């Protein structure tokens, strides 16, 4: 998952995740979802998390994320 949407304006239920394999890439400087909230979310669920020096759109990490996604899928 990228740029994890932990809460959305106008949507009453908080984001949650089914018990499936997952990994998260999130920007340290995400202007919509604070990195600290994502760290806590991933910590509670023991989800792999990679924080990168980028904002919400993760435009500086498109190719690295694609490569990581391929490696993640390769595990299955």
mmCIF file of the C-alpha atoms, coordinates in Angstrom:
data_MODEL
# 
_entry.id   MODEL 
# 
loop_
_atom_site.group_PDB 
_atom_site.id 
_atom_site.type_symbol 
_atom_site.label_atom_id 
_atom_site.label_alt_id 
_atom_site.label_comp_id 
_atom_site.label_asym_id 
_atom_site.label_entity_id 
_atom_site.label_seq_id 
_atom_site.pdbx_PDB_ins_code 
_atom_site.Cartn_x 
_atom_site.Cartn_y 
_atom_site.Cartn_z 
_atom_site.occupancy 
_atom_site.B_iso_or_equiv 
_atom_site.pdbx_formal_charge 
_atom_site.auth_seq_id 
_atom_site.auth_comp_id 
_atom_site.auth_asym_id 
_atom_site.auth_atom_id 
_atom_site.pdbx_PDB_model_num 
ATOM 1  C CA . UNK A 1 1  ? 0.000   0.000   0.000   1.00 0.00 ? 1  UNK A CA 1 
ATOM 2  C CA . UNK A 1 2  ? 1.170   3.511   -0.658  1.00 0.00 ? 2  UNK A CA 1 
ATOM 3  C CA . UNK A 1 3  ? 0.169   6.804   0.979   1.00 0.00 ? 3  UNK A CA 1 
ATOM 4  C CA . UNK A 1 4  ? -2.020  4.963   3.449   1.00 0.00 ? 4  UNK A CA 1 
ATOM 5  C CA . UNK A 1 5  ? -5.482  6.623   3.810   1.00 0.00 ? 5  UNK A CA 1 
ATOM 6  C CA . UNK A 1 6  ? -5.979  6.155   7.546   1.00 0.00 ? 6  UNK A CA 1 
ATOM 7  C CA . UNK A 1 7  ? -8.884  8.603   7.605   1.00 0.00 ? 7  UNK A CA 1 
ATOM 8  C CA . UNK A 1 8  ? -10.836 10.393  4.915   1.00 0.00 ? 8  UNK A CA 1 
ATOM 9  C CA . UNK A 1 9  ? -12.963 13.529  5.336   1.00 0.00 ? 9  UNK A CA 1 
ATOM 10 C CA . UNK A 1 10 ? -16.646 12.639  5.084   1.00 0.00 ? 10 UNK A CA 1 
ATOM 11 C CA . UNK A 1 11 ? -16.027 8.930   5.626   1.00 0.00 ? 11 UNK A CA 1 
ATOM 12 C CA . UNK A 1 12 ? -16.948 7.897   9.160   1.00 0.00 ? 12 UNK A CA 1 
ATOM 13 C CA . UNK A 1 13 ? -15.138 4.559   9.355   1.00 0.00 ? 13 UNK A CA 1 
ATOM 14 C CA . UNK A 1 14 ? -11.378 4.556   9.912   1.00 0.00 ? 14 UNK A CA 1 
ATOM 15 C CA . UNK A 1 15 ? -9.235  2.599   7.477   1.00 0.00 ? 15 UNK A CA 1 
ATOM 16 C CA . UNK A 1 16 ? -8.446  -0.956  8.490   1.00 0.00 ? 16 UNK A CA 1 
ATOM 17 C CA . UNK A 1 17 ? -6.863  -3.948  6.841   1.00 0.00 ? 17 UNK A CA 1 
ATOM 18 C CA . UNK A 1 18 ? -7.885  -7.573  6.447   1.00 0.00 ? 18 UNK A CA 1 
ATOM 19 C CA . UNK A 1 19 ? -5.374  -10.110 7.814   1.00 0.00 ? 19 UNK A CA 1 
ATOM 20 C CA . UNK A 1 20 ? -3.528  -10.499 4.509   1.00 0.00 ? 20 UNK A CA 1 
ATOM 21 C CA . UNK A 1 21 ? 0.138   -10.045 3.586   1.00 0.00 ? 21 UNK A CA 1 
ATOM 22 C CA . UNK A 1 22 ? 0.885   -6.359  3.231   1.00 0.00 ? 22 UNK A CA 1 
ATOM 23 C CA . UNK A 1 23 ? 3.650   -3.795  3.071   1.00 0.00 ? 23 UNK A CA 1 
ATOM 24 C CA . UNK A 1 24 ? 3.465   -0.008  3.193   1.00 0.00 ? 24 UNK A CA 1 
ATOM 25 C CA . UNK A 1 25 ? 5.534   2.744   1.589   1.00 0.00 ? 25 UNK A CA 1 
ATOM 26 C CA . UNK A 1 26 ? 4.781   6.187   3.005   1.00 0.00 ? 26 UNK A CA 1 
ATOM 27 C CA . UNK A 1 27 ? 6.316   9.638   2.731   1.00 0.00 ? 27 UNK A CA 1 
ATOM 28 C CA . UNK A 1 28 ? 7.937   11.217  5.763   1.00 0.00 ? 28 UNK A CA 1 
ATOM 29 C CA . UNK A 1 29 ? 6.596   14.565  4.541   1.00 0.00 ? 29 UNK A CA 1 
ATOM 30 C CA . UNK A 1 30 ? 3.077   13.410  3.612   1.00 0.00 ? 30 UNK A CA 1 
ATOM 31 C CA . UNK A 1 31 ? 0.941   16.521  3.956   1.00 0.00 ? 31 UNK A CA 1 
ATOM 32 C CA . UNK A 1 32 ? -2.341  14.560  4.344   1.00 0.00 ? 32 UNK A CA 1 
ATOM 33 C CA . UNK A 1 33 ? -1.544  11.568  6.564   1.00 0.00 ? 33 UNK A CA 1 
ATOM 34 C CA . UNK A 1 34 ? 1.151   12.079  9.218   1.00 0.00 ? 34 UNK A CA 1 
ATOM 35 C CA . UNK A 1 35 ? 3.976   9.544   9.171   1.00 0.00 ? 35 UNK A CA 1 
ATOM 36 C CA . UNK A 1 36 ? 3.578   8.976   12.932  1.00 0.00 ? 36 UNK A CA 1 
ATOM 37 C CA . UNK A 1 37 ? -0.001  7.707   12.423  1.00 0.00 ? 37 UNK A CA 1 
ATOM 38 C CA . UNK A 1 38 ? 1.183   5.248   9.751   1.00 0.00 ? 38 UNK A CA 1 
ATOM 39 C CA . UNK A 1 39 ? 4.038   4.059   11.953  1.00 0.00 ? 39 UNK A CA 1 
ATOM 40 C CA . UNK A 1 40 ? 1.550   3.310   14.740  1.00 0.00 ? 40 UNK A CA 1 
ATOM 41 C CA . UNK A 1 41 ? -0.874  1.589   12.325  1.00 0.00 ? 41 UNK A CA 1 
ATOM 42 C CA . UNK A 1 42 ? 1.861   -0.663  10.945  1.00 0.00 ? 42 UNK A CA 1 
ATOM 43 C CA . UNK A 1 43 ? 3.350   -1.336  14.366  1.00 0.00 ? 43 UNK A CA 1 
ATOM 44 C CA . UNK A 1 44 ? 0.012   -2.573  15.776  1.00 0.00 ? 44 UNK A CA 1 
ATOM 45 C CA . UNK A 1 45 ? -0.404  -4.970  12.839  1.00 0.00 ? 45 UNK A CA 1 
ATOM 46 C CA . UNK A 1 46 ? 3.293   -5.890  12.381  1.00 0.00 ? 46 UNK A CA 1 
ATOM 47 C CA . UNK A 1 47 ? 3.203   -4.703  8.751   1.00 0.00 ? 47 UNK A CA 1 
ATOM 48 C CA . UNK A 1 48 ? 6.471   -3.987  6.927   1.00 0.00 ? 48 UNK A CA 1 
ATOM 49 C CA . UNK A 1 49 ? 6.856   -0.207  6.558   1.00 0.00 ? 49 UNK A CA 1 
ATOM 50 C CA . UNK A 1 50 ? 9.275   1.831   4.502   1.00 0.00 ? 50 UNK A CA 1 
ATOM 51 C CA . UNK A 1 51 ? 9.317   5.580   5.051   1.00 0.00 ? 51 UNK A CA 1 
ATOM 52 C CA . UNK A 1 52 ? 10.807  7.618   2.223   1.00 0.00 ? 52 UNK A CA 1 
ATOM 53 C CA . UNK A 1 53 ? 11.752  11.315  1.958   1.00 0.00 ? 53 UNK A CA 1 
ATOM 54 C CA . UNK A 1 54 ? 8.745   12.367  -0.117  1.00 0.00 ? 54 UNK A CA 1 
ATOM 55 C CA . UNK A 1 55 ? 5.257   13.863  0.109   1.00 0.00 ? 55 UNK A CA 1 
ATOM 56 C CA . UNK A 1 56 ? 1.795   12.294  -0.282  1.00 0.00 ? 56 UNK A CA 1 
ATOM 57 C CA . UNK A 1 57 ? 2.004   11.620  -4.024  1.00 0.00 ? 57 UNK A CA 1 
ATOM 58 C CA . UNK A 1 58 ? 5.387   9.853   -3.694  1.00 0.00 ? 58 UNK A CA 1 
ATOM 59 C CA . UNK A 1 59 ? 6.416   11.259  -7.097  1.00 0.00 ? 59 UNK A CA 1 
ATOM 60 C CA . UNK A 1 60 ? 10.122  10.838  -6.370  1.00 0.00 ? 60 UNK A CA 1 
ATOM 61 C CA . UNK A 1 61 ? 9.715   7.106   -5.714  1.00 0.00 ? 61 UNK A CA 1 
ATOM 62 C CA . UNK A 1 62 ? 7.460   5.787   -8.502  1.00 0.00 ? 62 UNK A CA 1 
ATOM 63 C CA . UNK A 1 63 ? 10.030  3.421   -10.014 1.00 0.00 ? 63 UNK A CA 1 
ATOM 64 C CA . UNK A 1 64 ? 11.489  2.207   -6.695  1.00 0.00 ? 64 UNK A CA 1 
ATOM 65 C CA . UNK A 1 65 ? 7.946   1.512   -5.454  1.00 0.00 ? 65 UNK A CA 1 
ATOM 66 C CA . UNK A 1 66 ? 7.163   -0.424  -8.644  1.00 0.00 ? 66 UNK A CA 1 
ATOM 67 C CA . UNK A 1 67 ? 10.304  -2.515  -8.115  1.00 0.00 ? 67 UNK A CA 1 
ATOM 68 C CA . UNK A 1 68 ? 9.422   -3.156  -4.471  1.00 0.00 ? 68 UNK A CA 1 
ATOM 69 C CA . UNK A 1 69 ? 5.883   -4.134  -5.483  1.00 0.00 ? 69 UNK A CA 1 
ATOM 70 C CA . UNK A 1 70 ? 7.263   -6.657  -7.983  1.00 0.00 ? 70 UNK A CA 1 
ATOM 71 C CA . UNK A 1 71 ? 9.496   -8.145  -5.289  1.00 0.00 ? 71 UNK A CA 1 
ATOM 72 C CA . UNK A 1 72 ? 6.550   -8.261  -2.870  1.00 0.00 ? 72 UNK A CA 1 
ATOM 73 C CA . UNK A 1 73 ? 4.418   -10.152 -5.412  1.00 0.00 ? 73 UNK A CA 1 
ATOM 74 C CA . UNK A 1 74 ? 7.332   -12.465 -6.131  1.00 0.00 ? 74 UNK A CA 1 
ATOM 75 C CA . UNK A 1 75 ? 7.135   -13.724 -2.534  1.00 0.00 ? 75 UNK A CA 1 
ATOM 76 C CA . UNK A 1 76 ? 3.826   -15.396 -3.336  1.00 0.00 ? 76 UNK A CA 1 
# 
